[in-house]
Amino acid sequence: MTDLKLDLDRYIPFGLAAIANKVSRGASRVYLELFGIGINEWRILANLKITPGMSANAICVTSGLDKAAVSRSLRDLEAEGLIAPCGDGSETRGRRLKLTNKGLALHDKVIHVALERERLLLSGFTEAERQQLLDFITRMHRNVPLVNESNYRAA
């Protein structure tokens, strides 16, 4: 048996996950209360505003969301008339999606709350610190494949 144990105050993956989970839960609660959508639906709307014509798979890759969760959210968003297929409709699995006018209007309401939440999260940071944090996050994001594709062996 080993005396090794994590110091959760210094273990970066734990800290990142804890922050992400807490911020996501809070956002989901706020967006559901104010707009009738959860965080996954907001992420999909945001992706489709940035890149109209994305497929469900592309949304999963970009946002790191689970395919089943994205599928459920897409079904709900389409039923609400917030998104629609674009193109000729002959594609099934890789069909391209876009925001409808109703979806665009909802996006344009939610984004103000999302940006205010970001502002509050980063309050107390200087502009230089915000840029440095963004640089760190970008570099960590690039390293995710190294972590997920490494071969590990049990000790």
Buried (B, 14 or more C-beta within 10 A) or exposed (E): EEEEEEEEEEEEEEEEEEEEEEBBEEBBEBBBEEBEBBBBBBBBBBBBBEEEEBBBEBBBEBBEBEEEBBEEBBEBBBEBEBBBBBEEEEEEEEBBBBBBEEBBEBBEEBBEBBEEBEEEEBEEEEEEEEEEEEEEEEEEEEEEEEEEEEEEEEE
